Amino acid sequence: MNRGTAVFLHISFALLSITATIFLLLRPRPIVLASTPQQPLTVTVGGAEVCAGTNLLANPSFEGNYPVYVMAAPGHPDCQTWSQDQPNQYCERVKLADDWQPYWLDSPRTEVWMNIQPEYVPSLPHEQPPRVRSGEKSQHYFSFWSTHEGGLMQQVSALENGRYCFSSWGQAWSARETLPGWLSDPNDHGDLYQRVGIDPTGGTDWQSPNVVWSEMRMQYDEFGLFSVEAVAQADTITVFVWSKADIPVKHNDVYWDDATLTLEQAATVEPGALTSLVDVDVPTAVTHTIAISVTPGLTWTASLDSAGTLPASLGQTSGSSPTDLTMSFDSTGLTTGNYTTAVTVEVTPTVSGSPFVVPVELLVVPELHETFLPVVIRP
């Protein structure tokens, strides 16, 4: 293509664009002129803040009296009391915060220091460095000159297909010997890792492949936040806090506090605005679709602006699942002019950005025509 041809094409397409814009108002059938996103129309609670919303956990801050834990029958050999005639259910080494359950790895134990049952006790506010993040206690457990892998879990009722966020603040103290200030030894510690997890099927086997785990990291001497998300596959989910010490140093101590489990609630409404164009002499029925999406646990209601000048109707006014909402109107009897209304969608419980408002406009014009321009391409 030579330069003359390129210039001719450029001019031709420019004229086509300008002419099409001029004659757009002359088309003989209803036209959607605008279907544009309007912000904020997509709102997710919990995006900026980890696990924001109503906390679904019982005793999330690990408070309470920490009674001796009694396992369900038949118990576990690690829970054998001093009296051999008592069942293996009364775990004297396990003093737990209410509403939480312990778990631990008990094999292999080819050495006496391998995979022992951690000793669970409450932490106290006066400990230094601070081992309680809020309240009076945190859940503390440890293995002394030994290794461990285990933690705590809690089952919670859930909405199937709901997306859940679980987080907990954790820290560890790990050192071969007791250092001044009761601090971890950066050069000689137990490789003590922590993480959190969710079993979206509600199972209690922490070794199940169903468990979705967070990142695993060493978090020594100060609280750090661990978090994970998963979509529930049943009406119950299980949350886990976990730790693993690989080297049998003197202090392999773990602390958990301020756990949170929330259902991430979100809603979307699209499009953000609607505009249509009709000929005053051609009565026309127009239907628009507004896509409403809500996560499980949310309900929505839709209404039209009572002060609107556009006589419209909605195919549905409420729901609790994703819906293509139809909004209809008829231009019969309308004179030349602009007619407006708005569709308002409110979400319960309220999410940030609700109610969502979709402005609707109808332009009734004296006459519409349709014109096409030829495009000539010269060699």
C-alpha positions in Angstrom: 0.0 0.0 0.0 1.4 3.4 -1.0 1.2 6.6 1.0 -1.6 8.0 -1.1 -3.7 4.9 -0.5 -3.0 5.0 3.3 -4.1 8.7 3.5 -7.3 7.9 1.5 -8.1 5.1 3.9 -7.5 7.2 6.9 -9.8 9.9 5.6 -12.4 7.4 4.5 -12.6 5.8 8.0 -12.6 9.1 9.7 -15.6 10.3 7.5 -17.3 6.9 8.3 -16.8 7.4 12.0 -18.1 11.0 12.0 -21.0 10.2 9.7 -22.0 7.1 11.7 -22.0 9.2 14.9 -24.2 11.8 13.3 -26.7 9.3 11.9 -26.7 7.2 15.1 -29.6 9.2 16.3 -31.6 8.4 13.1 -31.8 4.6 13.5 -35.4 3.2 13.4 -35.2 0.7 16.3 -34.5 0.9 20.1 -30.8 1.2 20.8 -28.8 0.6 24.0 -26.5 3.6 24.0 -24.8 3.0 27.3 -24.2 -0.1 29.4 -21.2 1.1 31.4 -19.7 -0.1 34.7 -20.4 2.3 37.6 -18.2 2.2 40.7 -18.6 0.9 43.2 -20.6 -2.0 41.8 -18.4 -4.9 42.9 -17.7 -5.0 46.6 -15.9 -7.7 48.6 -15.9 -7.6 52.3 -12.5 -8.8 53.6 -10.3 -7.8 50.7 -8.2 -5.1 52.4 -8.5 -6.4 55.9 -7.7 -10.1 56.6 -10.9 -12.0 57.6 -13.1 -9.0 58.2 -16.7 -9.6 59.3 -18.5 -11.5 62.0 -16.2 -14.0 63.8 -17.8 -17.5 63.6 -15.5 -19.2 66.1 -16.2 -20.1 69.7 -13.7 -18.7 72.2 -11.5 -17.2 69.4 -9.1 -15.6 72.0 -8.4 -18.8 73.8 -9.7 -17.6 77.2 -11.3 -19.7 80.0 -10.2 -22.1 82.8 -8.2 -24.6 80.7 -9.5 -27.8 82.3 -7.8 -31.1 81.8 -8.8 -32.5 78.4 -10.9 -35.7 78.3 -10.7 -37.5 74.9 -13.6 -39.5 73.4 -13.4 -43.2 73.9 -11.2 -45.1 73.5 -8.8 -42.3 74.1 -5.1 -42.4 73.2 -2.1 -44.1 74.7 -0.4 -40.7 75.2 -3.2 -39.8 77.6 -2.5 -42.7 80.0 -2.8 -41.4 83.5 -0.6 -42.4 86.4 -3.2 -45.0 87.3 -3.0 -47.9 84.9 -6.6 -48.9 85.6 -8.0 -45.6 84.2 -8.9 -45.3 80.6 -6.7 -43.6 78.1 -9.0 -40.6 77.8 -7.9 -38.3 80.7 -5.1 -36.3 79.2 -3.3 -34.7 82.2 -0.7 -33.1 79.9 -3.4 -31.4 77.9 -5.1 -28.3 79.4 -7.0 -26.6 76.6 -9.0 -23.4 76.1 -12.7 -24.2 75.9 -14.2 -25.2 72.5 -10.8 -26.3 71.0 -9.6 -29.9 70.4 -6.0 -31.1 70.3 -4.2 -33.2 67.8 -0.6 -34.4 67.4 1.6 -36.8 65.5 2.5 -39.9 67.5 4.8 -41.8 65.1 7.4 -42.7 64.3 9.1 -42.8 67.7 12.2 -44.6 67.0 13.9 -42.2 69.5 12.4 -41.2 72.9 12.5 -37.5 71.8 10.6 -38.0 68.5 7.0 -36.9 67.9 5.9 -36.6 71.5 2.5 -35.4 72.7 2.9 -31.7 73.3 2.1 -30.4 76.7 -0.8 -27.9 76.5 -1.1 -25.1 79.1 -2.4 -21.5 79.2 0.0 -18.7 78.7 0.0 -15.7 81.0 0.1 -12.0 80.5 3.2 -11.4 82.7 5.5 -13.6 80.5 8.3 -11.9 78.7 8.5 -11.2 75.8 4.7 -10.8 75.7 3.1 -14.2 74.8 -0.5 -12.9 75.1 -1.8 -10.7 72.3 -5.2 -9.8 73.9 -7.2 -10.7 76.9 -5.7 -12.7 79.8 -4.4 -15.8 78.1 -3.2 -17.4 74.9 -3.0 -21.1 74.1 0.5 -22.3 74.8 1.9 -25.8 74.1 5.5 -27.1 73.9 7.8 -30.1 73.6 10.8 -30.2 76.0 14.1 -31.5 74.5 11.9 -33.2 71.9 10.1 -32.7 68.6 6.4 -32.5 67.9 3.9 -31.9 65.2 0.4 -30.9 66.2 -1.9 -28.2 67.3 -5.6 -27.4 67.8 -8.8 -27.6 65.8 -12.4 -26.5 65.9 -15.4 -27.5 63.8 -17.9 -24.8 62.7 -21.2 -24.8 61.0 -20.9 -23.5 57.4 -22.8 -22.6 54.3 -21.9 -25.0 51.5 -20.1 -23.1 48.6 -19.4 -20.2 50.9 -15.9 -18.8 50.8 -14.3 -18.7 54.3 -11.3 -16.9 55.7 -9.5 -18.2 58.7 -6.6 -16.4 60.5 -4.8 -16.6 63.8 -1.9 -14.8 65.4 0.9 -17.0 66.4 4.5 -17.0 67.7 7.1 -19.4 68.9 10.0 -19.6 71.4 12.7 -22.0 70.2 16.3 -22.3 71.6 18.6 -25.1 72.7 19.3 -23.4 76.0 17.5 -20.7 78.1 18.8 -17.3 77.0 18.5 -14.0 78.8 15.1 -12.5 78.2 13.6 -16.0 77.3 14.3 -15.3 73.6 14.8 -17.7 70.7 18.3 -18.4 69.7 18.8 -17.3 66.0 21.8 -19.7 65.7 20.5 -22.8 67.6 16.8 -23.4 67.5 14.4 -26.2 66.7 13.3 -25.2 63.2 9.9 -24.6 64.6 7.3 -23.8 61.9 3.7 -22.7 62.2 0.7 -22.4 59.8 -3.1 -22.5 59.8 -5.6 -24.6 57.7 -9.2 -25.2 56.8 -10.8 -28.6 55.9 -13.7 -27.5 53.7 -15.3 -30.9 54.1 -15.5 -30.6 57.9 -13.2 -33.5 58.6 -11.1 -33.8 61.7 -8.1 -35.5 60.2 -5.4 -32.8 60.0 -3.3 -35.1 57.7 -6.1 -35.3 55.1 -5.3 -34.0 51.6 -8.6 -32.1 51.9 -7.0 -29.5 54.3 -6.1 -26.2 52.7 -3.0 -24.8 54.4 -1.5 -21.4 54.6 2.2 -20.7 54.1 4.5 -22.3 56.7 7.1 -20.1 58.4 9.1 -19.6 61.6 7.6 -16.8 63.7 9.9 -16.3 66.7 9.2 -14.1 69.8 6.5 -11.8 68.4 3.0 -12.4 67.0 2.5 -12.7 63.3 -0.7 -13.3 61.4 -1.3 -16.6 59.6 -4.3 -16.8 57.2 -5.9 -19.0 54.6 -9.1 -19.2 52.5 -11.2 -22.1 51.3 -14.7 -22.7 49.8 -16.9 -24.9 52.0 -17.9 -28.2 50.5 -20.3 -29.2 53.3 -22.4 -27.7 56.1 -19.4 -28.0 58.5 -15.8 -26.9 58.1 -12.8 -27.4 60.4 -10.1 -24.9 61.2 -6.6 -25.9 62.4 -3.6 -24.2 63.9 -0.5 -26.2 63.5 3.2 -26.3 64.4 6.2 -28.6 63.8 9.5 -28.7 65.5 12.2 -30.7 63.7 15.1 -30.5 66.2 14.8 -31.6 69.8 16.1 -28.4 71.6 15.2 -27.5 75.1 12.5 -24.9 74.2 10.0 -25.7 71.4 7.1 -23.6 72.5 4.1 -22.4 70.5 1.6 -19.7 71.3 -1.7 -18.9 69.5 -4.1 -16.0 70.1 -7.0 -14.0 68.5 -8.2 -16.5 65.8 -10.9 -15.4 63.3 -13.2 -17.2 60.9 -15.4 -15.2 58.6 -17.7 -15.8 55.7 -16.5 -13.6 52.9 -19.6 -11.8 51.6 -19.6 -10.1 48.2 -22.1 -8.7 45.8 -22.0 -7.5 42.2 -24.5 -5.6 40.1 -24.0 -5.1 36.4 -24.3 -3.0 34.3 -23.9 0.3 36.1 -26.2 2.4 33.8 -28.7 1.8 31.0 -29.8 4.2 28.2 -32.2 3.4 25.3 -33.4 5.3 22.2 -36.8 4.9 20.4 -38.8 6.6 17.7 -41.9 8.4 19.0 -44.0 7.0 16.1 -42.8 3.4 16.6 -44.2 2.1 20.0 -41.6 -0.2 21.3 -41.3 -2.7 24.2 -37.8 -2.7 25.7 -36.3 -5.3 28.1 -33.0 -5.0 29.9 -31.1 -7.5 32.0 -29.3 -6.6 35.2 -27.0 -9.3 36.5 -27.1 -9.6 40.3 -24.6 -11.9 42.0 -24.4 -12.6 45.8 -22.4 -15.0 47.9 -24.2 -17.6 50.1 -25.7 -16.0 53.2 -26.7 -12.8 51.4 -30.2 -11.8 50.2 -31.1 -8.9 47.9 -34.2 -6.8 47.1 -34.8 -4.7 44.1 -37.0 -1.6 43.6 -37.7 1.1 41.1 -37.5 4.8 41.8 -41.0 5.9 42.9 -40.3 9.4 41.6 -39.1 8.1 38.2 -40.8 9.3 35.0 -40.2 6.1 33.1 -43.0 3.6 33.6 -41.0 0.4 34.1 -41.5 -3.0 35.8 -39.2 -5.6 37.4 -39.5 -9.3 36.7 -38.4 -10.1 40.3 -38.0 -8.0 43.5 -36.0 -10.3 45.8 -33.8 -13.3 45.9 -30.9 -15.1 47.7 -29.0 -16.4 44.7 -27.3 -15.0 41.6 -30.1 -13.8 39.2 -30.5 -12.1 35.8 -33.1 -9.5 36.8 -35.3 -8.3 33.9 -36.5 -4.7 33.8 -39.1 -3.8 31.1 -40.9 -0.8 29.8 -43.0 0.2 26.8 -42.8 3.5 24.9 -46.5 3.3 23.8 -48.1 6.6 24.5 -44.9 8.4 25.4 -44.3 11.8 23.7 -40.9 13.1 22.6 -38.5 13.6 25.6 -36.3 12.0 28.2 -37.7 9.5 30.7 -35.7 8.3 33.7 -35.9 5.9 36.6 -33.4 3.9 38.7 -33.2 0.3 39.9 -32.0 0.1 43.5 -30.6 -3.2 44.7 -30.1 -3.6 48.5 -28.1 -6.5 50.0 -28.7 -8.0 53.5 -26.6 -8.3 55.6 -25.2 -5.0 54.3 -22.0 -5.0 52.4 -19.9 -2.0 51.7 -21.4 -0.1 48.7 -25.0 -1.3 49.2 -27.5 -0.1 48.0 -26.4 -0.4 44.4 -28.2 2.1 42.1 -28.5 1.6 38.3 -29.8 4.7 36.5 -32.1 4.0 33.6 -32.9 6.5 30.8 -35.1 6.4 27.7 -34.8 8.9 24.9 -37.9 9.3 22.8 -36.9 11.2 19.6 -39.1 12.5 16.7 -37.6 10.3 14.0 -35.0 7.6 13.5 -33.3 6.8 10.2 -30.6 4.2 9.3 -27.9 5.2 6.9 -24.9 3.3 5.6 -21.8 4.9 3.9 -19.8 3.0 1.3 -16.1 2.4 1.9 -13.9 2.6 -1.2 -10.4 1.2 -1.2 -8.2 2.1 -4.1 -5.2 0.1 -5.0 
